[in-house]
Every structure is written in structure tokens, then in C-alpha cells.
């Protein structure tokens, strides 16, 4: 789906500010490859949400219109994970880059998905803390969650999955759910947080 109807473009562009929606070819071509050899199908448009509510509105519309959506982080994957294979719409989350809260006494931080790994470590470093998973590239936290990023420090510290305690996720139909708590899960029942970590955007968009 390399093109959208005029009505679909008008509807989608109306869900965000005008500077956060583009059908320009240059923007679209920037989102058909990561740093791997893989090349995707040119998407019809790019959208840059800045809140969970905007993601929900976008996915509600695309779900009804049967428009494929590919979440996008920093594009640093080496395996083609964020590359659109059906065209459609690419949802670039890099403008959701706020560190909402750092609680050093709890060894926890709340962040939006577009926060870069090195930025988070710079801020937590002021408290003598750091986020251990290191895939090499300066990936976004959302992308690291989507891919369960690991790296050279994983043998000692573990992968991304070992550090995610709760998530806000927007499902493909636009429904917002919250998984996990501020306490580690040790009881019976489904561990939805660990289910979403590593799902590569196929189950929902972490916001």
C-alpha cells in the first residue's frame, strides 16, 4: 500500500499537528531501511505522535481502514525490524522523547519510547545509576523494548526484558492497556509485560 486516498490522508493528518505528518518522498525514503541490508516497501506516509492519546487515535483509524502500520524508533536495528513490508503508515515515535520521572531510591525511571539509551544513561548517571543493556547503537528505549535488545553487557547484566517492570501499550485497534506494576511479578498468571517485550511491534505500540 504505497498510496492512501485523499480522504485517508486528510483524516490522518487531522489527528496531529501539520508538521508531524508527511507524505513527502524524502521522509518516506528515510523510513524504508535501518542499518541492515534489508529494504522495505515505500510507505504512503509518516506520522510523528507525541502522546499515548495520539497513538490511540491513529491506530483506531488505521484499524478501521485496514491500513498497515509500522512503529519506528531510531532505525538502528541490524535485522530489519522497523522496516515496513506492506507500505502503509510508519509511526515514528522519536518525538516522544521525555524522561518523565527518575526515582533513584527505587532504581526506576518512567520514560517515553523515543528516549535514547545514552540520554537515559546520562540522566541516571547523576545518581550513580545506569540502564545496562547496550546494543552498541544509541537506540531508543521503545525500540530496545520492542526487540528485547541485549549486547556486550548482557552476560553480566541481562537483556532489556530484565529491566522492564510495567508498560503502557496501545493495541492495534487503538485500545490502551497497562501491564505490570512497580513491583517485580512473582505470582501466577500471565506476565503481559514480558510478552510485549521482544514482540517487535506485532502486538501493539509501547507508548
N, C-alpha and C positions, 0 to 999 in steps of 0.2 A: 504494500500500500504506500506508494511513493507520493500520492496526492490525496488531498482532502477536498471535500466540496466547499464551495464558498460559504455555505451555511455553517458547516462544521468549523471552519476557520474563524468565522465571526463569533460563534458560540464559545470556542475555546479561548480565543484572545480576550473575550469579555470577562473571563474568570480571573485574570491577573492584570497588573498594570501593563500598559502598552510596551514598555521597554523590557518586559520579561516574557515576551512571546515572539518567535521569529519563524518565518518561512524562507528567510534568505539562504541562498545556496551555500554561502561560505560558512554560516553557522551550522548548517545541516552536515556539511562535509567534515567538520571538526568532530562530529559525533558518530562516525562510521568506523572508527578504529581506535584501539588502545595502543599499548606499546608492543603488542603481539603481532604476528604476521597476518592475523585474521582481518578480513574486511567485511563489513556488514552491508545491508541494504539501505540506501539513502532514505532517511526518514522524511516525512512530509512536513514536520515542524518540530521546533524545540520550545519547551516551556520551562521557566525557572520559578518554581514555587518558593515561598518564604515562610510557610506555616503548615501545620497539620491540616488546618481547615481548607487551605487551597489545594493540597494534595487530594483531600477527600472529594472536593468539588470536581476536580479534574477527572479523577477515577470514576466517579459516579457517571459523568457524562460519557467518557470513553467506553465504559462498560455497556451502557445502553446503546451506543453507536457501533459497538464491536470494532473499536479502533485499538490496534496493538500499542502497548506502552512499554518502553524500556527505561528503567531507572538508571541514572548516570551519576557517578561520583567524580573522581579526579581523572578517570581514564588511564590509570596507571597499571591496570591488570595486565598480566603476561599471558593470559589464557583466553582472551576474547569475551570475558564475562559480560561487560556492559555494551557489547556491540549489538545493534538492532538487527535481527534476522528477518523481520517482516516489515521493515519500514515503520509506518505509523508515526507515533509520537515519542520523542525522547524527553524524559523528565529529568532535567539537570538540577540536582539538589545542592550545588556548590554555593548558592547564596543563602542556604540555611546553615550559617557558619558561626552561630553563637554558642559560647560556653555559658550555659545557663547558671550553673552553680558548681562550686567545688567545696566539698566537705572533708577537709583533711583529717578530722578526727574520726571519720567513718571510712577513710580511704576510698571515697566515692566522688564521682562527678556526674553531672547531668549535662548532656551536650546535644546539639542538633547534628544531623547526619553529615553536613558539609564541613564540619570542623576538621582541619588537617591534623594528622598524627603529631607532627612536630610542633604545631601550635599548642595542642593539648599538653604535650610534654614540657613546653616552655612555661606554661602557666602553672602546671602542677609541680614543676621543678622548684618553684619558690617555696614550696612546703616540704622539699626533700623527697618528693614522690615522682613516679613516672608510670606511664602506660606501657607495659613491657613488650607486647607483640611488635615485631619490627620486620615488615615485609621488604624493607630496603627503600622503596619509593615512599614519597610523602603522600600517602593515600589518605582519603577521607575516612572518618570513623564509620560512616554509613557503609562505605564500600568494604571496609575491613569486616564489618559485621556480616554483610551480605556474602562474603567469601570465606568467612572464618579464617582471616589472614593469620599467617604464622610468621616464620622467618628464622633467622640465625639464633635468636634467643629462646626459641620455643622449647628446646630440650630442657632448659633450666626453668623457664617461667610459664610455659604453656602457651596455647594459642588464644585468639580473640574470644572464643566461646567461654573460656575460663574466667573472663572478666566482665561479662555482660550479665547484669542481675535483673534488669527489667527493660521493657521496650514499649514504645508507642508505635503501633503498626497500622497502616491503612490497607485494608484488604482490597482486592481487585474491584469489588462493587462499590467501594467508597466507604465502607463501614470502618470505624475507628475502634481498635481494641487495645487494651493494655495488658501486658503479660508480666509476670514476675512481681517481686517486691524488693525492698531494700535489704531484705534478709536472704541468705542463701536458701535455696529449696532443698529440703532433705526428706520431705514426706512423700507418700504415694500420690499417684495421679500424673496426668500429662504435664510435661515440662515444655510449655509452649515457647518459652524464651529460647531454649536450646534448639527447638525445632526450626525457628526462623533464622537463627544464626547459621550461615552457610547455605541458605536456600537460594542465594543468587537472584533475589528479586522475584522468584517464581510464585511465592506465596503471598506477597504483599510488599509494601514500601515502608521501610523503617523511617519514622519521622522524628 
